[in-house]
Amino acid sequence: MHKLLHIQQEICSRIFEREELVEGLTLGALTGQHVLLVGPPGTGKSMVAHEFCRRLAGGRYFSYLMTRYTRPEEIIGNVSLKGLERDEFLRVLTGKTADAHFVFLDEVFLANSSCANALLTIMNERVIHNGTFVQPVPLLFLVGACNRLSVGEGEWQAFVDRFLLRFEVGYLEDTGSLARLLSNPGSTFREEGTSFSLAELECWQKEVQEVQLPQVIVGKLINLLCRLRNQGMVISDRRFRETGNLLRAKAYLAGRDGVEVEDLQVVVHAWWQRPEERLMVVEALQVINLPYEVKARELLTRAKAIAHKVEVMDNRARLKAVANDSNYKLTEIYEELTAMHKALNHQDPWLGEATKQVDQLRVAVISKCLGLNQAELH
């Protein structure tokens, strides 16, 4: 197993229902693209970022809570007094954004325009203009967090566009996750855990560039771009260009040497600006013939996992507690598969069989929870 996948599993075992987000941070590290986390307070946005970024052994990490009163020197560095003595306007960069490998800025869009402009060059060109010098910065990627996404205009629109990956982070919904949250010792990070070095990351980034992007995928991506732009979505050329590397990184994590159709799902986290546009991307992906089978197999796997969890459970009180939740989830999966089958005019035999399997699993779960034979339910 790739070390990065092992790190993802470790983090997800401590921070629940954040699998897509943790994978997004991994993709950000592999591609050098910035990540934005959008969601209400108390959803663990900063916790996930800190837990991932601390895995870089020997890396420098800078974190700051932005406000509308934050001054550039707080995140970039104070003015050098020695520089002023020589009539030079220089900043002391040590310990600030331009000196860090990973950066986390909470409430990033509360920053004023001076801070946003100061960050733009660092984020995009990976350099900082310090006096008459142009200095390279070691920044690998920046993670920003906010309660809601405001696209803005002018320099703000350019600033928002720097975040290629965007994730909506909500409160926990799974009852099992909520129960585990109460038994969790708290938000204190444990020091143990798998880490990686700068040399390893640089090697992985080079290997990502070697992943093939087939012409058929390029065609589907262009088709998707045109379709969404015709619907009024704003997708910059820079965002489209960088999506290619995201697809390569997605395939790389899956252990493949070429991008496949299923990797296009990462676009769902890259092309929307307003939350309501996310659904537009999902629907457009289906229209350009993203195989239903990929999603259907994922749903069937989830259904089997839910049913197996109930099947091996012997405690009657516990069975009653999970009955409604398990039945609800299986019903949702059944209805989604049924809708897919209907959309294909019932012409996919495998999809029909998968739908039937989920229905049988649902019946088995109900019978187990009620202590009945399956025949008694018909």
C-alpha positions as CSV (number, residue, x, y, z in Angstrom):
1,M,0.0,0.0,0.0
2,H,1.2,3.5,-0.8
3,K,2.4,5.4,2.3
4,L,0.0,8.2,1.5
5,L,-3.0,5.8,1.5
6,H,-1.8,4.5,4.9
7,I,-1.7,8.1,6.2
8,Q,-5.2,8.7,4.9
9,Q,-6.5,5.6,6.7
10,E,-4.8,6.7,10.0
11,I,-6.4,10.2,9.9
12,C,-9.8,8.9,8.9
13,S,-9.7,6.4,11.9
14,R,-9.4,9.5,14.2
15,I,-11.5,12.1,12.4
16,F,-14.8,10.6,11.2
17,E,-16.7,11.1,7.9
18,R,-13.9,13.1,6.3
19,E,-12.6,10.6,3.7
20,E,-13.1,12.8,0.7
21,L,-11.5,15.8,2.4
22,V,-8.4,13.8,3.5
23,E,-8.0,12.5,0.0
24,G,-8.3,16.1,-1.2
25,L,-5.5,17.2,1.0
26,T,-3.4,14.3,-0.3
27,L,-4.2,15.4,-3.9
28,G,-3.2,18.9,-3.0
29,A,0.1,17.8,-1.6
30,L,0.8,15.7,-4.7
31,T,-0.1,18.4,-7.2
32,G,0.9,21.6,-5.2
33,Q,-2.7,22.8,-5.5
34,H,-4.4,24.8,-2.7
35,V,-7.4,23.4,-0.9
36,L,-10.4,25.3,0.5
37,L,-12.7,24.0,3.3
38,V,-16.2,25.5,3.5
39,G,-18.4,24.8,6.4
40,P,-19.9,26.0,9.7
41,P,-17.8,26.2,12.9
42,G,-17.1,23.0,14.8
43,T,-16.9,20.7,11.8
44,G,-13.2,19.9,12.3
45,K,-11.8,21.8,9.4
46,S,-8.7,23.0,11.2
47,M,-8.3,19.6,12.9
48,V,-8.1,17.8,9.6
49,A,-5.6,20.3,8.2
50,H,-3.4,20.2,11.2
51,E,-3.4,16.4,11.4
52,F,-2.5,16.0,7.7
53,C,0.2,18.8,7.6
54,R,2.0,17.5,10.7
55,R,2.8,14.3,8.8
56,L,5.5,16.1,6.9
57,A,8.6,15.2,8.9
58,G,10.9,18.2,9.3
59,G,8.5,20.4,7.4
60,R,7.6,24.0,8.5
61,Y,4.0,24.7,9.2
62,F,2.3,28.1,9.6
63,S,-1.2,28.6,10.9
64,Y,-3.2,31.8,11.4
65,L,-6.7,33.0,12.1
66,M,-7.5,35.8,9.7
67,T,-9.7,38.8,10.6
68,R,-10.6,42.0,8.6
69,Y,-8.0,43.8,10.8
70,T,-5.1,41.4,10.0
71,R,-2.1,43.2,8.7
72,P,0.3,41.8,6.0
73,E,3.2,41.8,8.5
74,E,1.3,39.3,10.7
75,I,1.3,36.7,7.9
76,I,4.2,37.8,5.7
77,G,6.7,39.2,8.2
78,N,7.6,42.4,10.0
79,V,9.6,45.2,8.3
80,S,13.4,44.7,8.7
81,L,14.9,47.5,10.8
82,K,18.3,46.7,9.4
83,G,16.9,47.1,5.9
84,L,15.4,50.5,6.8
85,E,18.9,51.6,7.9
86,R,20.0,50.9,4.4
87,D,16.9,52.7,2.9
88,E,15.5,49.3,1.8
89,F,12.0,48.1,2.5
90,L,12.6,44.4,3.4
91,R,10.5,42.0,5.5
92,V,11.8,39.4,7.9
93,L,10.1,36.3,6.5
94,T,11.2,33.7,9.1
95,G,8.4,31.8,10.7
96,K,5.7,33.2,8.4
97,T,3.8,32.2,5.2
98,A,6.8,32.7,2.9
99,D,8.9,30.5,5.1
100,A,6.5,27.5,5.5
101,H,6.0,24.3,3.5
102,F,2.3,24.0,4.6
103,V,0.1,26.9,5.5
104,F,-3.4,26.9,7.1
105,L,-5.4,30.1,7.1
106,D,-8.6,30.0,9.1
107,E,-11.4,32.4,8.1
108,V,-9.3,33.1,5.0
109,F,-11.9,35.4,3.3
110,L,-12.1,37.7,6.3
111,A,-8.7,39.0,5.2
112,N,-8.5,42.5,3.7
113,S,-7.4,43.2,0.2
114,S,-3.8,44.0,1.3
115,C,-3.4,40.6,2.8
116,A,-5.1,38.9,-0.2
117,N,-2.8,40.7,-2.7
118,A,0.3,39.8,-0.6
119,L,-0.7,36.1,-0.7
120,L,-1.5,36.0,-4.4
121,T,2.0,35.8,-5.7
122,I,3.1,33.4,-3.0
123,M,0.2,31.0,-3.8
124,N,0.5,31.1,-7.6
125,E,4.1,31.8,-8.5
126,R,5.7,30.5,-5.3
127,V,7.8,33.7,-5.0
128,I,7.7,36.8,-2.9
129,H,8.8,40.3,-3.8
130,N,10.8,41.5,-0.9
131,G,12.2,44.9,-1.5
132,T,14.1,44.7,-4.8
133,F,14.5,40.9,-4.5
134,V,12.3,38.2,-5.9
135,Q,12.7,35.2,-3.5
136,P,11.4,31.7,-4.0
137,V,9.2,30.3,-1.2
138,P,9.1,26.6,-0.1
139,L,5.3,26.5,0.0
140,L,3.9,23.1,-1.0
141,F,0.3,24.0,-0.7
142,L,-2.0,26.3,1.3
143,V,-5.3,25.2,3.0
144,G,-7.9,27.9,3.6
145,A,-11.1,27.6,5.7
146,C,-14.2,29.7,5.8
147,N,-17.8,29.4,7.0
148,R,-19.2,30.3,3.5
149,L,-17.7,30.9,0.1
150,S,-17.9,34.4,-1.3
151,V,-16.7,34.6,-4.9
152,G,-16.3,38.4,-5.0
153,E,-14.9,40.5,-7.8
154,G,-11.5,41.8,-9.0
155,E,-8.6,40.6,-6.9
156,W,-11.0,38.7,-4.7
157,Q,-12.1,36.6,-7.6
158,A,-8.5,35.9,-8.5
159,F,-7.8,35.0,-4.9
160,V,-10.7,32.5,-4.7
161,D,-9.6,31.0,-8.0
162,R,-6.2,30.1,-6.5
163,F,-8.0,27.3,-4.5
164,L,-8.3,24.5,-7.0
165,L,-9.9,22.0,-4.6
166,R,-13.0,22.9,-2.7
167,F,-14.8,20.8,-0.1
168,E,-18.1,21.5,1.8
169,V,-17.7,20.2,5.3
170,G,-20.9,19.5,7.3
171,Y,-21.7,18.1,10.7
172,L,-21.5,14.4,11.4
173,E,-24.6,12.4,10.3
174,D,-23.8,8.8,10.9
175,T,-25.0,7.6,14.3
176,G,-22.0,5.3,14.6
177,S,-19.7,8.3,14.0
178,L,-21.5,10.3,16.6
179,A,-21.2,7.5,19.1
180,R,-17.5,7.1,18.4
181,L,-17.1,10.9,18.8
182,L,-18.3,10.7,22.4
183,S,-15.8,8.0,23.2
184,N,-12.9,9.8,21.5
185,P,-10.4,11.2,23.9
186,G,-10.6,14.6,22.4
187,S,-8.9,16.8,19.8
188,T,-5.4,16.3,21.2
189,F,-3.2,14.9,18.4
190,R,-1.2,11.9,19.1
191,E,2.5,12.1,18.2
192,E,2.7,8.7,16.7
193,G,1.6,8.0,13.1
194,T,3.1,7.6,9.7
195,S,5.0,10.5,8.3
196,F,6.7,11.4,5.0
197,S,9.7,13.5,4.1
198,L,10.2,16.3,1.6
199,A,12.4,14.0,-0.6
200,E,9.6,11.4,-0.7
201,L,7.0,13.9,-1.6
202,E,9.2,15.3,-4.4
203,C,9.6,11.8,-5.7
204,W,5.9,11.1,-5.7
205,Q,5.2,14.4,-7.4
206,K,7.5,13.4,-10.3
207,E,5.8,10.0,-10.5
208,V,2.4,11.7,-10.8
209,Q,3.7,13.6,-13.8
210,E,4.5,10.3,-15.5
211,V,0.8,9.1,-15.3
212,Q,-0.8,9.0,-18.7
213,L,-3.7,11.2,-19.6
214,P,-5.4,9.3,-22.5
215,Q,-7.0,11.3,-25.3
216,V,-10.4,9.8,-24.6
217,I,-10.3,11.4,-21.1
218,V,-9.1,14.7,-22.6
219,G,-12.1,14.6,-24.9
220,K,-14.5,13.9,-22.1
221,L,-13.0,16.7,-20.0
222,I,-13.3,19.3,-22.8
223,N,-16.9,18.1,-23.4
224,L,-17.7,18.6,-19.7
225,L,-16.0,22.1,-19.7
226,C,-18.1,23.3,-22.7
227,R,-21.3,21.9,-21.3
228,L,-20.8,23.6,-18.0
229,R,-19.7,26.9,-19.5
230,N,-22.8,26.9,-21.7
231,Q,-24.8,26.6,-18.5
232,G,-23.2,29.8,-17.2
233,M,-20.5,28.3,-14.9
234,V,-17.2,30.3,-14.8
235,I,-14.3,27.9,-15.1
236,S,-11.0,29.6,-15.7
237,D,-8.4,28.3,-18.2
238,R,-6.0,27.9,-15.3
239,R,-8.4,25.8,-13.4
240,F,-9.0,23.6,-16.4
241,R,-5.3,23.2,-17.1
242,E,-4.5,22.2,-13.5
243,T,-7.3,19.6,-13.5
244,G,-5.1,17.4,-15.6
245,N,-2.6,17.0,-12.8
246,L,-5.5,16.3,-10.3
247,L,-6.6,13.5,-12.5
248,R,-3.1,12.1,-12.7
249,A,-2.7,12.2,-9.0
250,K,-6.1,10.5,-8.5
251,A,-5.0,7.7,-10.7
252,Y,-1.6,7.5,-9.0
253,L,-3.2,7.0,-5.6
254,A,-5.3,4.2,-7.1
255,G,-2.0,2.5,-8.2
256,R,-2.6,3.0,-12.0
257,D,-0.3,4.4,-14.6
258,G,-3.1,6.0,-16.6
259,V,-6.2,8.1,-15.9
260,E,-9.5,6.3,-16.3
261,V,-13.1,7.5,-16.5
262,E,-13.8,7.0,-12.8
263,D,-11.0,9.5,-12.0
264,L,-13.2,12.3,-13.5
265,Q,-15.1,12.3,-10.2
266,V,-12.4,14.6,-8.8
267,V,-13.8,17.4,-11.0
268,V,-16.8,17.6,-8.6
269,H,-14.4,19.1,-6.0
270,A,-12.6,21.4,-8.4
271,W,-14.9,23.3,-10.7
272,W,-17.7,24.8,-8.6
273,Q,-17.6,28.3,-7.2
274,R,-21.0,28.4,-5.5
275,P,-22.2,25.4,-3.6
276,E,-25.3,25.0,-5.9
277,E,-23.0,24.6,-8.9
278,R,-21.6,21.3,-7.4
279,L,-24.8,19.5,-8.4
280,M,-24.5,20.9,-11.9
281,V,-21.0,19.3,-12.2
282,V,-22.4,16.0,-10.9
283,E,-25.2,16.0,-13.4
284,A,-23.0,17.0,-16.3
285,L,-20.6,14.1,-15.5
286,Q,-23.5,11.7,-15.9
287,V,-24.5,13.2,-19.2
288,I,-21.0,12.7,-20.7
289,N,-21.4,9.0,-20.1
290,L,-19.5,8.6,-16.8
291,P,-20.3,4.9,-16.3
292,Y,-23.2,4.3,-13.9
293,E,-21.5,1.0,-13.1
294,V,-18.7,2.8,-11.2
295,K,-21.2,4.4,-8.8
296,A,-23.4,1.3,-8.7
297,R,-20.5,-0.9,-7.6
298,E,-19.6,1.6,-4.8
299,L,-23.2,1.6,-3.6
300,L,-23.4,-2.2,-3.7
301,T,-20.2,-2.5,-1.7
302,R,-21.6,-0.1,0.9
303,A,-24.8,-2.0,1.1
304,K,-23.0,-5.3,1.7
305,A,-20.9,-3.7,4.4
306,I,-24.0,-2.4,6.2
307,A,-25.7,-5.8,6.0
308,H,-22.6,-7.7,7.2
309,K,-22.3,-5.4,10.2
310,V,-25.9,-6.3,11.2
311,E,-25.4,-10.0,10.3
312,V,-22.5,-10.6,12.7
313,M,-24.2,-8.7,15.6
314,D,-25.5,-10.8,18.4
315,N,-26.6,-8.2,21.0
316,R,-30.4,-7.8,20.7
317,A,-30.4,-4.3,22.3
318,R,-27.7,-3.2,19.9
319,L,-29.6,-4.7,17.0
320,K,-32.7,-2.6,17.8
321,A,-30.5,0.5,18.1
322,V,-29.1,0.1,14.6
323,A,-32.2,-1.3,12.9
324,N,-33.7,2.0,11.8
325,D,-30.4,3.5,10.7
326,S,-29.3,0.4,8.7
327,N,-32.7,0.1,7.0
328,Y,-32.7,3.8,6.2
329,K,-29.3,3.6,4.5
330,L,-30.1,0.5,2.6
331,T,-33.4,2.0,1.4
332,E,-31.5,5.1,0.2
333,I,-29.0,2.9,-1.7
334,Y,-31.9,0.8,-3.2
335,E,-33.7,3.9,-4.4
336,E,-30.6,5.4,-6.0
337,L,-29.8,2.1,-7.8
338,T,-33.5,1.9,-8.9
339,A,-33.2,5.5,-10.3
340,M,-30.1,4.6,-12.2
341,H,-31.7,1.5,-13.7
342,K,-34.7,3.5,-14.7
343,A,-32.5,6.2,-16.3
344,L,-31.0,3.5,-18.5
345,N,-34.4,2.2,-19.5
346,H,-33.8,-1.1,-17.5
347,Q,-31.3,-2.2,-20.3
348,D,-28.3,-2.9,-18.0
349,P,-28.7,-6.5,-16.6
350,W,-25.9,-6.1,-14.1
351,L,-27.5,-2.9,-12.7
352,G,-30.8,-4.7,-12.3
353,E,-29.1,-7.6,-10.5
354,A,-27.3,-5.2,-8.2
355,T,-30.6,-3.5,-7.4
356,K,-32.2,-6.9,-6.6
357,Q,-29.2,-7.8,-4.3
358,V,-29.6,-4.6,-2.3
359,D,-33.3,-5.3,-1.9
360,Q,-32.5,-8.8,-0.6
361,L,-30.0,-7.4,1.8
362,R,-32.5,-4.9,3.1
363,V,-35.0,-7.7,3.7
364,A,-32.3,-9.8,5.5
365,V,-31.4,-6.8,7.7
366,I,-35.1,-6.2,8.7
367,S,-35.6,-9.9,9.4
368,K,-32.5,-10.1,11.5
369,C,-33.4,-7.0,13.6
370,L,-37.0,-8.2,14.1
371,G,-36.0,-11.8,14.8
372,L,-38.2,-13.1,11.9
373,N,-37.6,-15.4,9.0
374,Q,-37.3,-13.7,5.6
375,A,-40.3,-15.7,4.4
376,E,-42.5,-14.1,7.1
377,L,-41.8,-10.7,5.6
378,H,-43.3,-11.5,2.2
